Amino acid sequence: PSCFAEMLATLRAENFDNGRLSIARVAGAGAHHRISSAQVAEMLDLFSFDNQRLECAKLGVEWVRDPNNLHLLYRKFTFDAHKRELTQAIEARIRKQ
């Protein structure tokens, strides 16, 4: 299995969002610029609550190799406030480039 598949399996095995977020922080740091926006979106599906999902999305914005596809993450959120925070994270990433 790929490193990403192994990371997803580890996230799935964790019972709580806070634990998933901690694992994502550690695993994602090593995945810097190696995963796609679609893969981050797939990770977000594993979170039960929007707050932790948003935190993971903000981390993922920094990890992706294809920032032009970050729009895929918006589908994972219902509330405008979360979408606004995601927009701020994406804009910060763009400014860094």
N, CA, C and O of each residue as an XYZ file, in Angstrom:
388
protein
N       0.823     -1.199      0.000
C       0.000      0.000      0.000
C       0.873      1.271      0.000
O       2.009      1.263      0.474
N       0.323      2.332     -0.531
C       1.047      3.597     -0.561
C       1.125      4.198      0.839
O       0.409      3.786      1.751
N       2.004      5.172      0.986
C       2.108      5.872      2.265
C       0.784      6.545      2.617
O       0.379      6.575      3.779
N       0.115      7.086      1.596
C      -1.168      7.738      1.848
C      -2.208      6.726      2.312
O      -2.973      7.010      3.234
N      -2.248      5.561      1.694
C      -3.192      4.512      2.101
C      -2.929      4.090      3.540
O      -3.863      3.840      4.301
N      -1.671      4.012      3.904
C      -1.321      3.650      5.284
C      -1.758      4.740      6.252
O      -2.240      4.445      7.346
N      -1.592      6.004      5.853
C      -2.025      7.104      6.704
C      -3.540      7.065      6.890
O      -4.029      7.254      8.004
N      -4.284      6.822      5.821
C      -5.743      6.718      5.933
C      -6.148      5.577      6.856
O      -7.066      5.724      7.662
N      -5.473      4.452      6.743
C      -5.786      3.303      7.599
C      -5.549      3.660      9.065
O      -6.335      3.280      9.933
N      -4.483      4.377      9.337
C      -4.185      4.798     10.714
C      -5.255      5.755     11.211
O      -5.707      5.643     12.351
N      -5.663      6.689     10.372
C      -6.721      7.631     10.760
C      -8.040      6.906     11.003
O      -8.760      7.227     11.949
N      -8.360      5.934     10.157
C      -9.609      5.164     10.320
C      -9.619      4.373     11.635
O     -10.667      4.197     12.256
N      -8.453      3.907     12.042
C      -8.353      3.090     13.252
C      -8.546      3.922     14.517
O      -8.859      3.376     15.575
N      -8.364      5.225     14.417
C      -8.539      6.108     15.572
C     -10.024      6.373     15.774
O     -10.747      6.646     14.816
N     -10.481      6.292     17.028
C     -11.911      6.407     17.321
C     -12.437      7.832     17.421
O     -13.631      8.064     17.236
N     -11.557      8.788     17.713
C     -12.026     10.145     17.989
C     -11.338     11.164     17.093
O     -10.179     11.001     16.712
N     -12.082     12.227     16.764
C     -11.558     13.269     15.878
C     -10.288     13.927     16.414
O      -9.370     14.216     15.647
N     -10.229     14.167     17.729
C      -9.020     14.801     18.273
C      -7.791     13.930     18.027
O      -6.720     14.437     17.693
N      -7.950     12.634     18.191
C      -6.860     11.708     17.905
C      -6.516     11.693     16.430
O      -5.341     11.661     16.064
N      -7.529     11.715     15.583
C      -7.294     11.749     14.130
C      -6.520     13.008     13.744
O      -5.611     12.963     12.915
N      -6.893     14.126     14.356
C      -6.223     15.383     14.045
C      -4.759     15.337     14.467
O      -3.886     15.816     13.743
N      -4.491     14.764     15.628
C      -3.094     14.620     16.088
C      -2.285     13.748     15.132
O      -1.149     14.074     14.789
N      -2.874     12.654     14.715
C      -2.202     11.754     13.766
C      -1.976     12.472     12.438
O      -0.902     12.367     11.847
N      -2.978     13.192     11.975
C      -2.859     13.916     10.707
C      -1.737     14.947     10.771
O      -0.989     15.119      9.809
N      -1.621     15.637     11.917
C      -0.537     16.626     12.065
C       0.824     15.972     11.870
O       1.669     16.482     11.133
N       1.027     14.854     12.526
C       2.316     14.163     12.459
C       2.551     13.576     11.069
O       3.616     13.760     10.480
N       1.557     12.878     10.557
C       1.699     12.222      9.255
C       1.805     13.247      8.130
O       2.594     13.075      7.201
N       1.028     14.290      8.212
C       1.031     15.299      7.166
C       2.322     16.074      7.083
O       2.723     16.498      5.999
N       2.982     16.267      8.215
C       4.256     16.981      8.201
C       5.256     16.263      7.296
O       6.055     16.903      6.612
N       5.205     14.932      7.299
C       6.090     14.151      6.444
C       5.612     14.076      5.008
O       6.372     13.694      4.118
N       4.362     14.435      4.776
C       3.782     14.346      3.430
C       3.858     15.685      2.692
O       3.288     15.835      1.612
N       4.548     16.635      3.265
C       4.601     18.003      2.740
C       4.835     18.030      1.229
O       5.856     17.549      0.737
N       3.887     18.594      0.513
C       3.923     18.745     -0.956
C       3.932     17.405     -1.685
O       4.367     17.331     -2.834
N       3.465     16.366     -1.042
C       3.450     15.043     -1.669
C       2.064     14.474     -1.859
O       1.901     13.443     -2.513
N       1.068     15.125     -1.300
C      -0.281     14.596     -1.464
C      -1.115     15.587     -2.265
O      -0.788     16.770     -2.358
N      -2.170     15.090     -2.827
C      -3.022     15.923     -3.680
C      -4.167     16.530     -2.868
O      -4.477     16.092     -1.760
N      -4.769     17.535     -3.451
C      -5.953     18.145     -2.834
C      -7.067     17.114     -2.687
O      -7.789     17.120     -1.690
N      -7.210     16.234     -3.664
C      -8.231     15.179     -3.591
C      -7.956     14.235     -2.417
O      -8.891     13.763     -1.770
N      -6.687     13.960     -2.144
C      -6.354     13.095     -1.012
C      -6.665     13.782      0.312
O      -7.133     13.137      1.250
N      -6.410     15.081      0.396
C      -6.787     15.810      1.615
C      -8.301     15.749      1.780
O      -8.794     15.526      2.886
N      -9.038     15.942      0.700
C     -10.502     15.855      0.760
C     -10.936     14.479      1.264
O     -11.888     14.371      2.038
N     -10.249     13.444      0.832
C     -10.552     12.082      1.288
C     -10.298     11.941      2.794
O     -11.063     11.284      3.499
N      -9.227     12.559      3.274
C      -8.944     12.544      4.714
C     -10.057     13.226      5.491
O     -10.449     12.760      6.561
N     -10.566     14.324      4.958
C     -11.595     15.086      5.662
C     -12.862     14.279      5.877
O     -13.594     14.513      6.839
N     -13.127     13.334      4.994
C     -14.309     12.472      5.140
C     -14.258     11.624      6.403
O     -15.291     11.127      6.851
N     -13.087     11.450      6.980
C     -12.944     10.601      8.157
C     -13.307     11.320      9.458
O     -13.435     10.690     10.507
N     -13.468     12.622      9.383
C     -13.776     13.392     10.588
C     -15.285     13.501     10.781
O     -16.036     13.693      9.824
N     -15.712     13.375     12.027
C     -17.138     13.433     12.355
C     -17.633     14.857     12.541
O     -18.799     15.151     12.280
N     -16.748     15.744     12.993
C     -17.164     17.098     13.357
C     -16.426     18.140     12.528
O     -15.244     17.994     12.218
N     -17.156     19.194     12.180
C     -16.612     20.228     11.305
C     -15.405     20.951     11.888
O     -14.502     21.325     11.139
N     -15.361     21.159     13.198
C     -14.235     21.905     13.768
C     -12.909     21.203     13.515
O     -11.949     21.831     13.069
N     -12.849     19.909     13.797
C     -11.615     19.162     13.553
C     -11.384     18.977     12.052
O     -10.241     18.988     11.596
N     -12.457     18.810     11.287
C     -12.340     18.705      9.833
C     -11.699     19.977      9.277
O     -10.837     19.912      8.401
N     -12.120     21.121      9.786
C     -11.568     22.397      9.339
C     -10.091     22.508      9.701
O      -9.285     22.959      8.888
N      -9.740     22.105     10.901
C      -8.328     22.169     11.308
C      -7.468     21.286     10.410
O      -6.367     21.675     10.022
N      -7.962     20.117     10.086
C      -7.237     19.226      9.182
C      -7.139     19.845      7.788
O      -6.096     19.751      7.142
N      -8.201     20.466      7.326
C      -8.179     21.111      6.013
C      -7.133     22.219      5.972
O      -6.409     22.369      4.987
N      -7.064     22.994      7.054
C      -6.073     24.080      7.099
C      -4.654     23.527      7.052
O      -3.778     24.107      6.412
N      -4.432     22.420      7.721
C      -3.125     21.760      7.633
C      -2.882     21.266      6.211
O      -1.805     21.460      5.647
N      -3.887     20.635      5.651
C      -3.771     20.066      4.316
C      -3.462     21.091      3.247
O      -2.781     20.790      2.267
N      -3.958     22.294      3.432
C      -3.668     23.376      2.481
C      -2.158     23.543      2.313
O      -1.676     23.850      1.223
N      -1.434     23.342      3.383
C       0.031     23.489      3.347
C       0.726     22.272      2.747
O       1.859     22.385      2.278
N       0.082     21.128      2.751
C       0.738     19.885      2.340
C       0.670     19.594      0.851
O       1.506     18.859      0.325
N      -0.310     20.157      0.171
C      -0.616     19.682     -1.178
C       0.390     20.129     -2.233
O       1.018     21.184     -2.139
N       0.505     19.279     -3.228
C       1.380     19.579     -4.371
C       0.617     20.290     -5.477
O       1.225     20.802     -6.417
N      -0.699     20.328     -5.379
C      -1.545     20.929     -6.415
C      -2.499     21.963     -5.811
O      -3.710     21.742     -5.793
N      -1.979     23.077     -5.323
C      -2.856     24.061     -4.676
C      -3.955     24.609     -5.588
O      -4.946     25.158     -5.107
N      -3.781     24.461     -6.895
C      -4.820     24.905     -7.828
C      -6.106     24.074     -7.701
O      -7.146     24.464     -8.230
N      -6.040     22.934     -7.005
C      -7.226     22.084     -6.818
C      -7.804     22.150     -5.404
O      -8.648     21.330     -5.043
N      -7.366     23.103     -4.616
C      -7.864     23.201     -3.243
C      -9.358     23.495     -3.171
O      -9.967     23.320     -2.115
N      -9.948     23.932     -4.254
C     -11.399     24.170     -4.284
C     -12.174     22.900     -3.938
O     -13.326     22.979     -3.512
N     -11.560     21.738     -4.113
C     -12.220     20.468     -3.786
C     -12.582     20.372     -2.302
O     -13.515     19.659     -1.931
N     -11.855     21.078     -1.474
C     -12.088     20.991     -0.029
C     -13.388     21.674      0.391
O     -13.977     21.309      1.409
N     -13.833     22.649     -0.374
C     -15.051     23.372      0.002
C     -16.269     22.455      0.087
O     -17.181     22.712      0.873
N     -16.295     21.411     -0.697
C     -17.437     20.476     -0.698
C     -17.610     19.767      0.642
O     -18.677     19.225      0.930
N     -16.581     19.773      1.438
C     -16.605     19.039      2.709
C     -17.207     19.851      3.850
O     -17.300     19.365      4.977
N     -17.616     21.086      3.564
C     -18.132     21.961      4.615
C     -19.514     22.479      4.271
O     -19.815     22.777      3.115
N     -20.352     22.581      5.297
C     -21.710     23.074      5.145
C     -21.804     24.552      5.482
O     -22.495     25.308      4.798
N     -21.116     24.960      6.525
C     -21.281     26.307      7.066
C     -20.366     27.322      6.387
O     -19.194     27.054      6.123
N     -20.935     28.490      6.115
C     -20.176     29.561      5.472
C     -18.974     29.992      6.311
O     -17.919     30.315      5.764
N     -19.126     29.999      7.620
C     -18.012     30.407      8.490
C     -16.802     29.495      8.286
O     -15.665     29.967      8.264
N     -17.040     28.204      8.138
C     -15.935     27.266      7.915
C     -15.329     27.479      6.527
O     -14.114     27.389      6.354
N     -16.168     27.755      5.560
C     -15.667     28.021      4.207
C     -14.830     29.291      4.185
O     -13.830     29.364      3.471
N     -15.233     30.298      4.965
C     -14.449     31.542      5.043
C     -13.084     31.282      5.660
O     -12.074     31.797      5.181
N     -13.052     30.488      6.719
C     -11.761     30.152      7.346
C     -10.876     29.372      6.389
O      -9.666     29.591      6.339
N     -11.468     28.471      5.636
C     -10.714     27.720      4.640
C     -10.158     28.672      3.582
O      -9.005     28.540      3.172
N     -10.963     29.619      3.144
C     -10.512     30.610      2.167
C      -9.311     31.381      2.699
O      -8.354     31.620      1.963
N      -9.352     31.771      3.964
C      -8.227     32.495      4.567
C      -6.956     31.651      4.545
O      -5.874     32.162      4.255
N      -7.083     30.370      4.848
C      -5.920     29.479      4.831
C      -5.358     29.326      3.416
O      -4.144     29.325      3.215
N      -6.264     29.197      2.440
C      -5.818     29.058      1.052
C      -5.136     30.335      0.579
O      -4.097     30.284     -0.079
N      -5.722     31.482      0.916
C      -5.110     32.754      0.521
C      -3.740     32.945      1.146
O      -2.832     33.474      0.504
N      -3.582     32.517      2.396
C      -2.266     32.594      3.042
C      -1.258     31.720      2.334
O      -0.103     32.112      2.166
N      -1.681     30.536      1.916
C      -0.792     29.630      1.156
C      -0.368     30.277     -0.162
O       0.802     30.217     -0.541
N      -1.310     30.887     -0.847
C      -1.021     31.524     -2.126
C      -0.019     32.671     -1.946
O       0.888     32.847     -2.759
N      -0.194     33.443     -0.879
C       0.734     34.551     -0.617
C       2.151     34.068     -0.376
O       3.106     34.773     -0.702
N       2.306     32.879      0.189
C       3.635     32.319      0.482
C       4.377     31.869     -0.779
O       5.607     31.821     -0.791
N       3.643     31.544     -1.821
C       4.274     30.973     -3.022
C       5.137     31.983     -3.733
O       5.738     31.667     -4.760
